[in-house]
Amino acid sequence: MAWLSQLQIKLFSYSSKGLQCKQRLSQLALWLFVGLFAPTASAATLPKEQYSTHTVATKLNSPWSMVKLPNGSWLITERDGHVVIVKNNQQTRVNLNLEGLYVAGQGGLLDIVLSPNFNTSKEVIFTYAQGTAEDNRLVIAKATFNGTGFSTPVIIYTVATDKNTPQHYAGRALFLPDNTLLFSTGDGFDFREQAQVITSQLGKLLRINLDGTIPKDNPFINHKNPNTHAVYSLGHRNPQGLVYDYDTDQIISHEHGPAGGDELNYLTPATNYGWPVITYGDDYSQARISPFRDYPGMQKPSVDWTPSIAPSGMAYYGSKHAAFPSLQKHVLITTLVDKKLYSVNLANGKFTQSHVFPETTGRLRDVYVTTEGNVAILMDGKDAELMLLKAKVILT
């Protein structure tokens, strides 16, 4: 393969903004079990605590993410550009009027996170797909929330590399302790090689300031091509889980593989996570994507899921969350193919995996841990629901 010979070059260069390849239709295939890094199932049932299930919102239209406000209200994004506001058990739906919103395939309005200074600024951050079928991209926007609606969103960052596919936007966002914003971009599905091109912003984790400028300590800030300045890490396929483990001060992500090869990774700056050079998955056509399971200078995953579980959202359940002590120092992961919520134990070094809250089934889009430590689970698709699992208080 021609691309294989280029692996002698540590970081590829790429200068064109647009990508002209045509989208290919893929067919489903059997998944092969590799299992080299597959987590072991836990014999113990988690959580150990008793809990009750509550419905927070219903009749949601293809929701993607949610956040709970300090006053107890919920904001839920829908891919068609609406936000559902849940306050005092009442639902209202508002249109954000996002500039150039592109709703097709996996595109549309995606993530929502609160600004670190939300209590005073009321600022909310959104990620969404923008453009047309021929030229589209991920953008980051911010707006202020007044309790009943939003100001006109202002775009603060536009991913520099356009594509002509409606898949693999990634779009997950996370504020770090230094108040910088980390967010994921997908490889665009048809452009997997771009994940290894340092000057392409596809298949990357990008890091910016709240005003859209680039932090001076980003790992590639001195590269001659400005497209690289926002790059935090590379070699990603479609990372849709992104959390900060405050107990160990580490960033954790997960991403979709193809037919198998879903991954859990610990993120560090300037690290290459290998896609598509190293992967445990195969193409949907059953073709081998790469002969490599490891390669010099590329980081292998901490956890591999083969067959694929299709991880979607992820939340960190830390030591400060008190409602479910048995889940402390675990990540909670929703899945679209397995249709379950999993916990992965980060504390024991074995990444022990458990199926938790079995009442919640179906395609699960996202998971959120409240300040109290209760767990919210967002369903996927039409007529979806937001559920809340609350620990029961045992009186002694």
C-alpha positions, 0 to 999 in steps of 0.5 A: 500500500502506498500510504504504508510507505509514508509511515516513515514520516512521523507527521504527514502534511496536507494543504488542501482545505476541501476533500473531493472523494465521493462517499462510499456506501458500506455493507454490514458484515460479521464482527470478528472477535479479537479480544486481546484488550477486551475487558473482563466482565465483573461477577459483582452486580453494580450498582450495589445501592438501591435506586428508583427510576424517573422519567425526566423528558419524553417525546424527544426528537433524535436527542444527542446530549444533555446537561443539568443546570444549577437550578435543577432544569435540564437542557437537551439537544435535538439534532434538528437544531432544537433544545428541549428545556425541562423545568418544574416537570414542564417541557418546552422546545426552542429553536437555536437558529444555528447558522448553516446547520446541516442535518443529514446522516449523523450531522446536526446539533450535537453536544452541549456543555456549560461554560466554566463561569456559567453562574455569572455569564450564562454561556452555553457551548454547542457543537454542530454540523454546518454546511452543505452535502458538498462541503460540511464541517463541525463548528463550535458556537456559544450562546447565553441562556436567560432561563427560557431561551437563548441568544443568537449563537455565535460561532467561535471556532470552525474546523478547518477541513471540509468534507462531503460526507454526512458521517463521523463529525465526533463533536464531543466537548469537554472543559478542562480544569484550566478552562480550555475547551477540548473537543473531538472531530471525526475522520469524515468516514471516507477520509480515514487517512486524514486522521494521520495528516497533522495539517488536517483537522479530521480525526483529531482532538482539538483544544481552544480557549473559550473565545476561540483562540488557540492556547499557547501551550498546545503541542503543535503551536509552533508548526508552520501550518496554522491548521495544526495549532489547535491539534491536541492529539491525532489518529482518531476515528470517531471519538464520541466519549470525552471525560476528565478523571479528576481523581487522577487528573487524566483525560479519557476518551472512547471512539467508534471503531469500524466492524469491531475495534471500539476503543477506550484511550487515555489522552495525552498531548501530541500522542498518535492513537493510530487510526487507521494504521493500527486497529483491532477492527475490520472494514464493514466489507470484511476487508482488512483495514491494516495489517498492524495491531501496533506500530512504533510511535502510536498508542494502543487502546487501554480497552478494545471492544471487538465485536463492536458495542458502538459506545456513544456517551460517557460520564466519569463517576468520581470520588465526589459523587456520593449517591452510588459509592459502588460506582466511584472511579468508574466511567459509565458508557452508553452503547448503540449496538449493545443497547446497554449502559456499561461501567468500566472500573478505572481504579483496579487497573484491569478495566473490569466491565459491568452491565449497570442499570439493566432497566435502561435498554435500547439504543442509548445515546448519552449519560450524565452524572449529576452533582449529587451522583444520580445518573441520567440516561438519554435514549436515541432516535425518535420519541426518545426519553431522558431517564434519571436513576436516583439512589434511595436514601436508606434510613437507619 
